[in-house]
Amino acid sequence: MLQQKHSQQDPMIVMGYVAGAQGILGWVKIKTYTEYVDGLGEYSVWWLGNGSDSWFEARVENHAVHGRGLVAKFLGTDDRSAAEKYKGLLVAVPRSSLPENSEDEYYWSDLIGLQVVNLAGESLGVVDNLLDTGANQVLCVRGSPSNRNQDDLLIPFISSAIRKVDLSGKKIQVDWSVDWAENTE
């Protein structure tokens, strides 16, 4: 069941988590963070862990789209009890296994933690998470001192709002006011 541990030199990119067991034959339900529900199916080896440095290899014996989600069976996991042990674990792949992005495309994991600054030079906070609304992605920006109400800002990841993403400088420049919500009332 447990295979080799992961080398720390290649960072893990979280692609989802195990939501629970599926059926009685060792399958698990996966909640994915991928663009397409079956995006994880491209990888025959997933790494499971709790988000720290304790990742372990899980070989995927089979997977399938089930409703709006993904189900998978790991090699050596043959009953519900064995599958339940994975519940809550994150599913990741090594960064080196991901395809290269084209210009103006970003992995969500690249954006999390970046400083968000508006055109006036005000710091709006740091990207804490992203949401997919179906129409577009949305940056969830954890507040900073210039964000007076200290609520998270939700900024659509669209060209009219996102002016520049500087991965090397760890910054996103946005056309967004600190008090945008107050200005629209």
Buried (B, 14 or more C-beta within 10 A) or exposed (E): EEBEEBEEEEEBBBBBBBBBBBBEEBBBBBEBBBEEBEBBBEBEBBBBBEEEEEBBBBEBBEBEEBEEBBBBBBBEBBEBEBBBBBEEBBBBBBEEEBEEEEEEEBBBBBBBEBBBBBEEEBBBBBBBEBBEEEEEBBBBBBBBEBBEEEEBBEBBBEEEBBBEBEEEEEBBBBEBBBEBEEEEE
